Every structure is written in structure tokens, then in C-alpha cells.
Amino acid sequence: MAPAALFHRILIANRGEVAVRVARTCEAMGIVPVMAVSEADAGASYTEGRETICLGPASSSKSYLDMEKVVQAAVQTRCTALHPGWGFLAENPRFASLCETHGITFIGPPAHVMRLMGKKTPAKSAMGQAGLSLIPGSDGILASADEARKVAESVGYPVLLKAESGGGGRGMRIARDESEVKAAYDDAQNESRAAFGDDRLYLERLIEGGRHVEIQVLADKYGHVIHLGERDCTVQRNHQKLIEESPCPSLSDEERQRSCDAAIRATAAIGYVGAGTMEFLLTNDGVLRFMEMNTRLQVEHSVSEMRSGIDLVAEQIRVAAGQPLRIQQADVELRGHVIECRINAEDPSDGFRPSPGTITKWQLPDAESENVRVDTHVSEGYTVPPHYDSLLCKVVAHGKDRNEAIATMKVALDTLVCDGVSTTTPMHQAVISSKEFRENSYDTRRVPGWP
């Protein structure tokens, strides 16, 4: 059977580093990327020489999050496929269905799979049935604070009340004993209702001192699934990832193999298509316990690409076009150690206050180095808008082992220059150089090497 034809034109329904990353692969594959931009991004340097279409005003709700406008832009520019990147509409099943209704291939999983994995309790049930270890907790949605108290007594304190439709740390409250359950339940429910329009909650035992680990999977439409190893994302601030690395330095080879094999089975069982990430908590007993699945490409996918040599965006496009995976698990060779730092336009000395403005000097680490990769949309003179996520670039360093990757990252951060706006580079330098990070003696409760 001849392979399905690739797309000729793809609308990139995103902005900044995301859009540039996807466009780069499109152009390498001979596909025309069409950049969907807001008025705030219309004159950005990264759009120069590329076809663009304006979605609307700077406000995300009137541009990047307006489903009808985005689909109309794809139809108007004669694009037969759409890549959502990450963030904005990337995990919206209604948007995926709207694309398909208008004859636009959504480069991502089927809408029904997104719906299943977007709701926490059905997702956990499906993953548990496929053999993944779960965090002890309620079997489904809690009916009341009284039920939450009964479940908490069963699984043991402390517990975490979590929003069914939550994300980004919202709709979550801790109860450390019976006396705190009612207030935690009410607070989580109120925040969830305000943030997501959904006040349903479930409960999990609170695992303190764990590590945040995720497994990268890739699947085609014919049931073939592979993994590209795991990434450790433990260095976080307010549930936002700061540094990622692969392999996880705290995971045993046995648990790594068991969990990656189970992740493949689970991905196939739900009919997943494309690139996806399963997120886990590595508990003190050395077991990876499933938390959720991100049905999209992750910011930190660059880590897995650099370690495996596989272009995940290219594979996303091929499987969306109906082509089978060209790669078998035995073909995946994970080499050395990789660390990624996310550099944002924020002032870490002032509570990570956003720092929009114009970049007057921009100098990247040695672009010729095979051991350093920088993904960015920024150039000298670029104005960081105040409307969106402030990510400027991702610095990715490769080494034959973790110590070499750390040393390479130190040099890369030292040679990264950004004048005109404050950045999080000093924080990353402190973390990478810290004894806690070097000795791998930290967990999700604090950022190593930073006050």
C-alpha cells in the first residue's frame, strides 16, 4: 500500500516559539506553514518571509482562543490541516471536532480520546485498567464533603481535593486531618466553579516529597505505539515546570521498563493517535503513579527529540496524514543525558514579575554546537508583548552523562545574553550550579538552589 500523501499547507494555530518550532519542521518537509497571528503578533520578526493571517485583537479570547476564527482562517488560506501546538486550543475536543467538520485535519488525537483524558477520573480509570499504577483515592467524583471524609479515612491523611476539570494548580486544596476536609472541599469547589465552570471534585492521597516524571508516547492510526523514554520535570514553581531532564536520575531501570511498557499498552487501549505525554508522580517506594495525560505536544518535547534524534512534529504530521509509524520500539536509541531550561521574560528577584518590553541585545549560545539546542522566536529588537506567556527560549544541553550535560548547560547559560528585559536566566544558573541539583537531592516541594 502506498503511503498517504502529506499535506501541502498547514495552519499553525499558535504563536511565538511554538509557531516557529512547528513551522521549521513544515518547511523541512516541503509543507507551507501559514502563521495565524493576533494583531499584537502581526509584525513580529518571526513571521517575516512566512505567510500569515490575522485572527483578531491582542486578547487571546478574540484571537488564538476564538475557535470559529481559527477554523475560518484555515479554510480561507486553503490549509487542509491545522497544528495547534500547545496551550490555547490544543486540548479542546470541541475545537478538534470543529476542524474535522470543516474538512480540516486536526494534528492531534481524536476528539473522543481528548474528552476521555481531559476528565481526570475517567482517565485514571482507563489507565488503571491498562496496567498503570495509580495514586490511592476516590473511585470517581465525590458527592459531598462527608464522602470526601470517608475516602480520606480509607486512604489515609494528608489528602488532596482536586477539580475534575482542573489545571495549572487551580481547584486544589490540602486536608491534613479530618477537621480540614470540609473547608478544603468548599474552597476547592468554589475555585473550580469560578475557574472552569465545573465544581466536581475527586480526592487523592497527597504524596509529599515525590518526583514529577512523564513518559513521551507516539502512536499512529493503526494501533502502533512507541515511547521515547521519560523526562523528569521535578524542578517547578507554582506547578509550572522550570527545568526538565532525561533520563530521570531517580528512577530504577526496572520501574522505567515496567512503566514505559504499561504506557504503550495504555496508549493503544484508548485508541490514541499522535504525540502525547503521560504524567506520573514517582513516590518514595520507587513506583511511578499515573496523574494525567496531556493530549498534545509538550513544551519540553525538545528533550526527547535531542536524546532520541526523532522529530516529533514530523511524526505528528505523518500520522495525522494517515501514514503508519516508520519507527519501531527497537529502532529508538536514547543517547546520553539531556537537560532543558525554560527562559522567560520575568524578574526572579522580584517575585517573577513579568517583564515585557523590547529586547535591545540578543545573543545565543554557540549555534554550531551539536550539544546545545536553542528553540526560540526571538531576535534583537523583538518586543515581548504583555498579553501572553513570556517564554523567550528553551536552552537544551546534551552530554554523555548527567554531569557533562550540567557542565554544558552552565556554559550555554553563561553565554546567553538578553538586554532590555529581565529574564529567569539567573535563577536557572543558580539551580544548575546548586549542590542539591548536582546531587539529585530535591523534590517537588522546592526549587533547588533558589530561595
HUBELPE-V981193 format. One record per residue. N is the residue number from 1. PSI is psi in whole degrees, 0 to 359 (999 if undefined). NEAR is the number of other ideal C-beta (glycine too) atoms within 12 Angstrom. Layout:
BEGIN
N_PSI_NEAR + N_PSI_NEAR
END
This chain:
BEGIN
1_130_7 + 2_142_7 + 3_148_14 + 4_147_19 + 5_145_18 + 6_170_28 + 7_153_33 + 8_327_21 + 9_132_33 + 10_128_46 + 11_130_48 + 12_106_53 + 13_61_50 + 14_188_45 + 15_174_42 + 16_219_42 + 17_325_38 + 18_309_41 + 19_318_41 + 20_319_37 + 21_313_41 + 22_319_46 + 23_322_39 + 24_316_27 + 25_320_33 + 26_311_35 + 27_324_24 + 28_334_16 + 29_2_28 + 30_20_16 + 31_139_32 + 32_118_25 + 33_132_42 + 34_122_39 + 35_118_44 + 36_121_47 + 37_157_39 + 38_172_37 + 39_329_23 + 40_332_27 + 41_358_38 + 42_327_24 + 43_12_18 + 44_145_31 + 45_330_23 + 46_349_35 + 47_350_29 + 48_132_19 + 49_2_13 + 50_147_30 + 51_134_26 + 52_160_28 + 53_133_32 + 54_130_30 + 55_331_40 + 56_198_25 + 57_173_21 + 58_324_24 + 59_129_19 + 60_322_27 + 61_338_17 + 62_7_20 + 63_272_33 + 64_339_43 + 65_2_30 + 66_99_26 + 67_315_32 + 68_319_22 + 69_320_31 + 70_314_46 + 71_319_34 + 72_322_24 + 73_320_35 + 74_315_40 + 75_316_25 + 76_327_21 + 77_10_31 + 78_35_19 + 79_134_36 + 80_356_29 + 81_160_42 + 82_131_45 + 83_120_51 + 84_352_47 + 85_227_42 + 86_155_39 + 87_186_28 + 88_245_33 + 89_12_42 + 90_331_39 + 91_31_35 + 92_106_30 + 93_330_28 + 94_322_22 + 95_317_34 + 96_318_38 + 97_321_23 + 98_320_27 + 99_311_39 + 100_323_25 + 101_327_18 + 102_16_25 + 103_20_16 + 104_123_36 + 105_121_37 + 106_120_45 + 107_87_48 + 108_187_42 + 109_164_41 + 110_151_28 + 111_321_26 + 112_330_22 + 113_321_34 + 114_320_36 + 115_316_23 + 116_312_28 + 117_345_39 + 118_340_32 + 119_124_31 + 120_316_40 + 121_318_30 + 122_324_27 + 123_314_36 + 124_320_37 + 125_315_25 + 126_320_32 + 127_324_37 + 128_319_23 + 129_333_17 + 130_357_29 + 131_3_22 + 132_145_38 + 133_142_28 + 134_159_35 + 135_130_34 + 136_140_27 + 137_198_34 + 138_152_35 + 139_343_21 + 140_208_20 + 141_139_29 + 142_138_34 + 143_336_19 + 144_172_21 + 145_328_28 + 146_319_15 + 147_321_23 + 148_320_37 + 149_320_28 + 150_318_19 + 151_319_33 + 152_320_36 + 153_328_19 + 154_315_17 + 155_339_25 + 156_144_20 + 157_158_26 + 158_159_23 + 159_164_40 + 160_120_39 + 161_128_45 + 162_143_43 + 163_134_38 + 164_324_33 + 165_20_32 + 166_175_35 + 167_155_26 + 168_21_19 + 169_358_22 + 170_150_23 + 171_31_34 + 172_133_32 + 173_145_33 + 174_139_26 + 175_120_35 + 176_347_20 + 177_178_18 + 178_325_22 + 179_342_13 + 180_353_25 + 181_312_33 + 182_312_22 + 183_320_21 + 184_319_34 + 185_311_39 + 186_317_22 + 187_316_25 + 188_320_40 + 189_317_35 + 190_317_21 + 191_321_28 + 192_319_33 + 193_318_21 + 194_322_17 + 195_325_21 + 196_356_25 + 197_24_14 + 198_114_26 + 199_14_26 + 200_139_29 + 201_155_43 + 202_176_45 + 203_141_46 + 204_152_40 + 205_135_30 + 206_119_31 + 207_111_32 + 208_139_19 + 209_20_20 + 210_180_34 + 211_143_38 + 212_117_40 + 213_144_43 + 214_151_43 + 215_128_48 + 216_124_47 + 217_159_53 + 218_129_46 + 219_150_43 + 220_185_33 + 221_0_24 + 222_15_16 + 223_6_19 + 224_130_25 + 225_139_40 + 226_164_38 + 227_156_41 + 228_36_45 + 229_190_41 + 230_162_44 + 231_140_49 + 232_123_43 + 233_35_41 + 234_328_39 + 235_104_40 + 236_159_29 + 237_121_28 + 238_43_16 + 239_11_22 + 240_126_26 + 241_139_35 + 242_318_43 + 243_138_45 + 244_151_44 + 245_160_46 + 246_134_42 + 247_169_36 + 248_122_37 + 249_356_30 + 250_3_32 + 251_132_34 + 252_155_19 + 253_324_15 + 254_314_13 + 255_326_28 + 256_312_30 + 257_316_20 + 258_315_23 + 259_321_38 + 260_320_37 + 261_318_24 + 262_325_32 + 263_322_42 + 264_314_35 + 265_318_27 + 266_320_38 + 267_317_40 + 268_324_29 + 269_328_27 + 270_3_34 + 271_35_26 + 272_147_42 + 273_132_39 + 274_199_45 + 275_137_48 + 276_165_48 + 277_128_44 + 278_127_47 + 279_138_44 + 280_161_45 + 281_124_41 + 282_110_37 + 283_171_30 + 284_343_14 + 285_6_15 + 286_12_23 + 287_135_28 + 288_122_41 + 289_126_33 + 290_136_38 + 291_306_40 + 292_169_37 + 293_129_41 + 294_115_36 + 295_56_43 + 296_180_42 + 297_143_40 + 298_155_39 + 299_316_38 + 300_17_45 + 301_336_47 + 302_328_42 + 303_312_45 + 304_324_44 + 305_316_38 + 306_328_40 + 307_331_37 + 308_338_32 + 309_12_22 + 310_129_34 + 311_105_28 + 312_326_42 + 313_318_44 + 314_318_36 + 315_323_40 + 316_313_47 + 317_317_42 + 318_314_35 + 319_329_39 + 320_330_39 + 321_359_28 + 322_6_22 + 323_145_27 + 324_157_24 + 325_135_35 + 326_354_18 + 327_131_27 + 328_161_17 + 329_324_24 + 330_340_7 + 331_346_16 + 332_116_28 + 333_113_16 + 334_117_29 + 335_130_24 + 336_211_27 + 337_140_34 + 338_138_47 + 339_139_49 + 340_137_44 + 341_131_47 + 342_118_40 + 343_118_43 + 344_157_39 + 345_77_38 + 346_155_34 + 347_102_21 + 348_339_28 + 349_351_17 + 350_50_13 + 351_26_14 + 352_39_23 + 353_134_18 + 354_146_25 + 355_70_30 + 356_161_25 + 357_187_23 + 358_132_21 + 359_116_34 + 360_337_18 + 361_133_18 + 362_113_29 + 363_124_22 + 364_158_28 + 365_168_31 + 366_109_19 + 367_345_17 + 368_350_10 + 369_132_21 + 370_346_16 + 371_1_29 + 372_132_35 + 373_135_34 + 374_118_36 + 375_121_37 + 376_159_38 + 377_3_39 + 378_145_38 + 379_166_24 + 380_132_18 + 381_353_19 + 382_138_33 + 383_121_27 + 384_114_38 + 385_154_34 + 386_1_18 + 387_342_24 + 388_181_32 + 389_142_29 + 390_19_31 + 391_125_38 + 392_317_44 + 393_165_43 + 394_124_44 + 395_123_50 + 396_127_42 + 397_138_45 + 398_141_36 + 399_165_29 + 400_337_17 + 401_181_18 + 402_319_28 + 403_319_21 + 404_323_19 + 405_320_38 + 406_314_35 + 407_319_24 + 408_319_35 + 409_320_44 + 410_313_30 + 411_317_23 + 412_315_37 + 413_324_37 + 414_333_22 + 415_2_22 + 416_123_35 + 417_128_23 + 418_108_37 + 419_149_20 + 420_329_22 + 421_154_31 + 422_149_28 + 423_169_39 + 424_8_40 + 425_315_37 + 426_323_27 + 427_316_34 + 428_321_41 + 429_319_28 + 430_318_26 + 431_310_36 + 432_327_38 + 433_353_22 + 434_152_25 + 435_321_15 + 436_317_21 + 437_314_36 + 438_321_22 + 439_3_15 + 440_41_24 + 441_66_17 + 442_170_29 + 443_194_27 + 444_352_33 + 445_338_19 + 446_158_22 + 447_118_29 + 448_134_29 + 449_7_26 + 450_138_26 + 451_999_14
END
